[in-house]
Every structure is written in structure tokens, then in C-alpha cells.
Amino acid sequence: MKTSNALWKASLQGRLPQPLAAEIDKFESEILLKQQGKMEDKVFAETRLRRGSYGQRYDNGQRHDGKESRQISFPSVHTKGPGTLWDAPGMQRIKIPYGGLNAAQLETLAELSEEYSDGIAHVTTRQDIQLHFVHIEDTPALMRRLAAVGITTREACGNTVRNVTGCPIAGVCRTEAFDVTPYAHAMTYFLLGHPDTQNFGRKFKVSFSGCAEEACALAHIHDIGAVAVVREGKRGFAFYVGGGLGTVPQQAKLMSDFVPEEELLPLAQAIGRVFARLGEKKNRNTARLKFVIQKIGLDEFKRVVAEERRTLTPDPRWTDYLKDVAAYREEPGKPAGLLQISGPADGEFDRWRQTNVYRQKQSGYATVTVTLPLGDITADQLRALAVIARRYTKETLRSTVEQNLVLRWVSERDLPALYAELKAAELALPGAGTIVDVVACPGTDTCKLGISASRGLAAELRSRLMAKGYELEEAIRGLHIKISGCFNSCGQHHVADLGFYGVSRNKNGYTVPHFQLVLGGKWEENAGAYGLAIGAVPSKRIPETVDRITSRYLAERQAAESFHAYAKRIGKAALKAMIDDLAFVPPHDSDAGYYVDWSDAREYTIGDIGIGECAGEVVTPIEFQLTACEREAFEAQLALEDGQVAQAAHLAYESMRNAALALLGWRLTPHDGTPDGIVAAFKTAFYDTEYFFDPFTGGKFAQYYFAAHEQRHQTYDAEQAHRLIEETQLFIEASHACYGRLSAQKVAA
């Protein structure tokens, strides 16, 4: 039963840090102003996002996983009149810096998930916790209860410094340079609410890694990625800047191979000031730090930041945190002990131990990963885990970017008993960090941007891969599968061995859920390489796609060849040939299953295009043309793979232009056939009319075509060509979607 905001405020009086209490009071006042119609939607949207409160997708009380929800209406972004806000709930994101949690925090999350949500907490790919189906009116009470156990939601979303992530085994890792935990902690609270980080045009992400070779905290996908380095006995960081995934990813660039620890915070502050000053404010599509670096170049960026650093007023906090580094200690709750097994062998325990137990650098201790399929954990499981954490450790838990939780400092002697308790709580699933540990964003379950059911597909793949025992297959267990419900890469598909992102296709008069297959990514070396999409496959044929590719890899790999090396050796053409036949979608009358997404009983969508009198598949000329554009974009990939950078850029632009031509031809729009004439006609017919716009990205992907046209005579390097190919694929996807929307609306051709 929920307790009112007023009662929680009174009961927690004096227990909350004063600045945080004042911040929550302010937000509560803003909610009241919004209820009274005294605050504009866009202003309130920014203020609630900065406190971690999102809207979410919501379909008449029916969750997309088929489970019934206690809520019954769709969220509105507008006031419903004096005294009310939304009729339906949204999502509350909760910041967990570097993933650090204790037992009391788990218990609070359990209570909040039951009282304000659907009884489930969700671990994200940035080590946050999310609660879904939360009413905005309940968020102040929720925030106060979190603050009472040392958790804030401030700047969990919005144009701010997001959750600072860190390696979940920092401090116990056998290969780390040093423990980055206190540095991640210092960065979190130095930048939280800092006046120099409040005027960004977009979000800003920071991570800390202890090793360069492992995945750690994925330094290469962050605006700032700090990797621990020791030079001549002194601690510091290899400092990367300008990384990011999103629709068109970019790897971070090395700004300095050694930043001494005392310069870490002032350098971050200087970068924040430069980003606030030079970053785009009007066009969100180009408002990340990576675009600043693209525009002015890395050398100029380094010069500007160095100049900004020199002008900063000294802040005692820059070095005060170094005292905390020396004092920081994470200790075990029980004495070290070696694993001792008596009695008959336990196959389930052995299977779990092989995948979920990491031997720490501290002898006699282990870190145990609690596998959470889809990142979900129930309230009862949170409570059980809190009890386990107190019994076997000093409450040393962390969340991970692979959507799991880890218990650190477990005495090896206690592993059998701990396993038994985890099993009783249904938390002893094996396969952590292996191919079966599939990562997925919320997708169509709750995200407004979701196109395909990423969670449903992830659950299906996990089940099938577990049945094959792949988590114990040495040759293949280390592969990573990551799924995003759309092109935004919240599931980090660009850095997976096998990545997928949701798209749709118009087939046989229907809209059919698909996923683009992304190959060439590299999870290791802190996200060492980004992949590219090689083709769209119907959602229901993705398991077959995975099975075909993994089987070929097992049969054809050389010695200890990694999947990344294998894919590079055989080339994109051979990889694409493996799946070309899987793109076929049978007519609806033959197999209606293709027209329904995973874990969703409803038909995906039905367009108004007639199936026609012919018994065969009806394919319009524009569908042929857009498919040809996809082939041209893939040929650009092959050229890039072969080192023909100029040809790759040329083919990418040509495929974009041909997609625009396909739409113009379908609408019988006149043009003079020149590159300038085509882009002008497309702008008039599809951009100015907003026919090409979708509800969430607007005309973003059309702008990729316009920019490519303006730059078609420039000389590209390999990185720029890679980015152009990514933009080309997104423009073609948007062309497919535009055709589907206009066809369904019966816009006159």
C-alpha cells in the first residue's frame, strides 16, 4: 500500500542530505505547477528528465511480454486538466554510480518496485536500475526513500552527465592496473549538479576501466573513457574522448596516453565547459561531443580544452578526493577459504561455477555473477539477494553493463552454500557473460521508439542456446549477442559479435517485424571495433540466422580464432551469403507467424495495401528499388573492407541518392535527373512536407542525405566512410518506413 508524499516527507525529515532534500522539494513544486497548468510541457519535460522520469510505451494495460499489468491507459504528455497529470505511468531511472549497491538499497528497491511499479526492477546497460509503470505524482516519495539509503535519480536522464559507469570487478580483477572505483566515485559527485555541466545540448557519458584489453567499462563508446595506467610508479589514465553509439556510432579518440590522477577532475571540468560552449544546441542530431570533435578536429579540440583548463579557478575538490583514494578499502565479510566439495558431483553446481564464478586476485575469494535474463529481478529476489549479501559478504554488490548483478568477496569455501540459496531464490542460472547471456533493450515492451520486440527475441535466443549447451562450448561461449529494438543502440548492438536492431519491412501488403544483422563489432578491448549492418531478416528467422552463423563458425574457425577474426578473414560477402535466403517472407495465408513479433500475440500491423489477385507475392517496383539500394550499400561495405575508401564513399552516396529516386519515382515527382535536381525534388516532396519524418527522429535521416550530397566531392578517410555507410543504411531504412507509412495512409501517388 502506498504512503502519501506528505507522510514520507515528514517521516524522512532530517534523514536526507539537505541539498538532495531541497532538490526533491523543488521537483515536487514543479509537479504542482504542471498540474495547475502553470508550466509548459517542454519545460516540465526537461525538468522531469533531469530527475530520471521518462514517459513510456503503454498499450491498454497489456505488457508486450503478454503479462497483464495493473495499469489501464496510455500515457499522455499533456496535462489532463487541473489536478491531474498523466492518466498512466512512465519509467523511473535510478542512478547507480559504477554499479555499487548494498543490501539496504536492494531492500528499498524491492519495496519501491512493489508499491509504485509492477514488482520488477530492471538493470540497464549503463548499470542503472529502472522501474516501469510509475506514476509521476509518486516520484517525489520514491526519490525521498531512495535518498534515505544514499541513492539519487538526479541527472539520470536529460541533457546532463549520465551515470558514471565502471568495471564491476574493479579492485578484485586479476589484470587491472589499479582499482578505479574511488576515481569513478569522485567523478560522479564532482560533476553531479556542477554549474559547468548544466548547459549541454545532449547527454554526456563517462566510464572508468581498469584494463585496456578487456571489455571493462567500454571506454571507446563514451564521451570520456578513462583507462587505468601506471607510469613510473605513478597512477593516471589513458584518456579517450568523443565516443558514442546511437544511430551512427563513433569510437572515442585518444586525447592523452597519460593524464595524472590529480588532473582527472579539472580536465573533465574543462571538457564540460568546452562542450557547453561549442556543442550544438538547436539540432539534437548533432549535439553530442563527438560532433564537436568531428567539426574542429582532435588537435584543435585538445588546444581549446588546454586553454580552458588554464583559465579554470582552482577548486580544492580536484585534489581532496585523492585522500579518499588512499583511504578506500573494500573488505570481505568472512575469512578466505578454498572450495571443498564432498559427496557426489553436482552437475548443475559445476555448470554454474564454470560460467558465473570469477577467481579474484585476492586468494581464497571469488566474485559471483547473478544472471538476470533480460536484466529483470523481482522484489522477492531483491530481498533474498540482500539476505545473501549480508550472510556471505560485507554487502559488496555491483550491477553490470550486461544487465546482471555481482557479489564480490565471496569466500570460495562458501560457494556451494551460496549457490543453494541463490537456487532457492531462482537466481542461480548459469551462463553469465557467455553467448547465452543475451543483452536487450526494452524494445516494444515499454520504449516509445521500439520497432521490434528485442526482449522477446532475446528470451527466445537464450532458451535455444541454453538447450544446445553453448555456454559450456569453449569455442563459442565467449561470443556476445546484443539486441536493440530500434537503430539507437541502447542494446549496444554495434559492439557485439552478433548484433541486431529492429526495423520493419512492407511485405505482401503487411508490415513485418525485422532485425538488421550487425557484424564486425568487438566487445573486448573496451569495445574495440564497431560493426555494420549487412542485411535485414524477418524477426521470426533470427534464431535460424544465429544458428547458421554460429554453426559455420564452429566448423570453419582456425585454431583459437575469435569470431571477430573469423568474420574479418572470410569477409562480409561470405557472411551475407549465409543469410540471403532467410530474408524471404511467405504470404500471410501460408504462414501468419511471420507477421507476429516475439512474445506478442497480436499481429504486428496490417497495411491497407491489397494482396492482389495473383496467388504469388506482390512486390511493387519501389520495393525492388529499395532492395537494390541495400545491395549497393553493402557493396560500399565490401569496398571499404577491401581498402577502397573512395569507392566505398561513392557507392554509399549513390545508394542514398537511388533511394531518394525510388521514392520520387513512386510518387511520380518530376526532377531533372541531376544530383542537385534529385536532392532538390526530394527536399520539396518529402522533407518540406514532412512525409519523410517519423514521430521520434523527425527528418534526421534525410539530413544525412543532404550532408552526403554537399560533401560528395570531398576526400574521405576510412572512419568517415564507415560513418557514411552507417548513415546510408539508416536513410534507406527511413525510405522503407516512409513508403510504408504513405502506402498505409493511401497518400495519392
Residue, then its C-alpha position, 0 to 999 in steps of 0.5 A: m500500500k502506498t504512503s502519501n508524499a506528505l507522510w514520507k516527507a515528514s517521516l524522512q525529515g532530517r534523514l536526507p542530505q539537505p541539498l538532495a532534500a531541497e532538490i526533491d522539494k523543488f521537483e515536487s513544486e514543479i509537479l504542482l505547477k504542471q498540474q495547475g497548468k502553470m508550466e509548459d510541457k517542454v519545460f516540465a519535460e526537461t525538468r522531469l528528465r533531469r530527475g530520471s522520469y521518462g514517459q513510456r510505451y503503454d498499450n491498454g494495460q497489456r505488457h508486450d511480454g503478454k503479462e497483464s499489468r495493473q495499469i489501464s491507459f496510455p500515457s499522455v504528455h499533456t496535462k489532463g486538466p487541473g489536478t491531474l497529470w498523466d492518466a498512466p505511468g512512465m519509467q523511473r531511472i535510478k542512478i547507480p554510480y559504477g554499479g555499487l549497491n548494498a543490501a539496504q538499497l536492494e531492500t528499498l528497491a524491492e519495496l519501491s518496485e512493489e508499491y509504485s511499479d509492477g514488482i520488477a526492477h530492471v538493470t540497464t546497460r549503463q548499470d542503472i536500475q529502472l522501474h516501469f509503470v510509475h506514476i509521476e505524482d509518486t516520484p517525489a516519495l520514491m526519490r525521498r526513500l531512495a535518498a534515505v539509503g544514499i541513492t539519487t535519480r538526479e541527472a539520470c536522464g536529460n541533457t546532463v552527465r549520465n551515470v558514471t559507469g565502471c568495471p564491476i570487478a574493479g579492485v578484485c580483477r586479476t589484470e587491472a592496473f589499479d582499482v578505479t572505483p574511488y576515481a569513478h566515485a569522485m567523478t560522479y559527485f564532482l560533476l553531479g549538479h556542477p554549474d559547468t555541466q548544466n548547459f549541454g545540448r545532449k547527454f554526456k557519458v563517462s566510464f572508468s576501466g581498469c584494463a585496456e584489453e578487456a571489455c571493462a567499462l567500454a571506454h571507446i563508446h563514451d564521451i570520456g573513457a578513462v583507462a587505468v595506467v601506471r607510469e613510473g610508479k605513478r597512477g593516471f589514465a589513458f584518456y579517450v574522448g568523443g565516443g558514442l553509439g546511437t544511430v551512427p556510432q563513433q569510437a572515442k579518440l585518444m586525447s592523452d596516453f597519460v593524464p595524472e590522477e590529480e588532473l582527472l577532475p579539472l580536465a573533465q571540468a574543462i571538457g564540460r565547459v568546452f562542450a557547453r560552449l561549442g556543442e550544438k544546441k538547436n539540432r539534437n542530431t548533432a549535439r553530442l561531443k563527438f560532433v564537436i570533435q568531428k567539426i574542429g578536429l582532435d588537435e584543435f579540440k585538445r588546444v581549446v580544452a588546454e586553454e580552458r583548463r588554464t583559465l579554470t579557478p582552482d577548486p580544492r575538490w580536484t585534489d581532496y578526493l585523492k585522500d579518499v583514494a588512499a583511504y578506500r578499502e573494500e573488505p570481505g565479510k568472512p575469512a578466505g577459504l578454498l572450495q571443498i566439495s564432498g559427496p557426489a558431483d553436482g552437475e548443475f553446481d559445476r555448470w554454474r561455477q564454470t560460467n558465473v564464478y570469477r577467481q579474484k586476485q585476492s586468494g581464497y575469494a571469488t566474485v559471483t555473477v547473478t544472471l538476470p535474463l533480460g536484466d529483470i529481478t523481482a522484489d522477492q529476489l531483491r530481498a533474498l539477494a540482500v539476505i545473501a549479501r549480508r550472510y556471505t559478504k560485507e554487502t559488496l554488490r555491483s550491477t553490470v553493463e550486461q544487465n546482471l548483478v555481482l557479489r564480490w568477496v565471496s569466500e570460495r569455501d562458501l560457494p556451494a552454500l551460496y549457490a543453494e540459496l541463490k537456487a532457492a531464490e531462482l537466481a542461480l542460472p548459469g551462463a553469465g557473460t557467455i553467448v547465452d547471456v543475451v543483452a536487450c533493450p526494452g524494445t516494444d515492451t515499454c520504449k516509445l521508439g521500439i520497432s521490434a520486440s528485442r526482449g522477446l527475441a532475446a528470451e527466445l535466443r537464450s532458451r535455444l542456446m541454453a538447450k544446445g549447451y553453448e555456454l559450456e562450448e569453449a569455442i563459442r561461449g565467449l561470443h556476445i549477442k546484443i539486441s536493440g529494438c530500434f537503430n539507437s543502440c541502447g542494446q549496444h548492438h554495434v559492439a557485439d559479435l552478433g548484433f541486431y536492431g529492429v526495423s520493419r519491412n512492407k511485405n505482401g501488403y503487411t508490415v513485418p517485424h525485422f532485425q538488421l544483422v550487425l557484424g564486425g563489432k568487438w566487445e573486448e578491448n573496451a569495445g574495440a571495433y564497431g560493426l555494420a549492418i549487412g542485411a535485414v531478416p524477418s524477426k521470426r528467422i533470427p534464431e535460424t540466422v544465429d544458428r547458421i552463423t554460429s554453426r559455420y563458425l564452429a566448423e570453419r574457425q582456425a585454431a583459437e580464432s575469435f569470431h571477430a577474426y573469423a568474420k574479418r578473414i572470410g569477409k562480409a560477402a561470405l557472411k551475407a551469403m549465409i543469410d540471403d535466403l532467410a530474408f524471404v517472407p511467405p504470404h500471410d495465408s501460408d504462414a501468419g507467424y511471420y507477421v507476429d513479433w516475439s512474445d506478442a500475440r497480436e499481429y504486428t500491423i496490417g497495411d491497407i495495401g491489397i494482396g492482389e489477385c495473383a496467388g504469388e507475392v506482390v512486390t511493387p517496383i519501389e520495393f525492388q528499388l529499395t532492395a537494390c539500394e541495400r545491395e549497393a550499400f553493402e557493396a560500399q561495405l565490401a569496398l571499404e573492407d577491401g581498402q577502397v575508401a573512395q569507392a566505398a564513399h561513392l557507392a554509399y552516396e549513390s545508394m542514398r541518392n537511388a533511394a531518394l529516386a525510388l521514392l520520387g519515382w513512386r510518387l511520380t515527382p518530376h526532377d531533372g535527373t541531376p544530383d542537385g535536381i534529385v536532392a532538390a525534388f526530394k527536399t520539396a516532396f518529402y522533407d518540406t512536407e514532412y512525409f519523410f519524418d517519423p514521430f521520434t527522429g523527425g527528418k534526421f535521416a534525410q539530413y544525412y542525405f543532404a550532408a552526403h550530397e554537399q560533401r560528395h566531392q570531398t576526400y574521405d578517410a576510412e572512419q568517415a566512410h564507415r560513418l557514411i555507410e552507417e548513415t546510408q543504411l539508416f536513410i534507406e531504412a527511413s525510405h522503407a518506413c516512409y513508403g510504408r507509412l504513405s502506402a498505409q495512409k493511401v497518400a495519392a501517388 
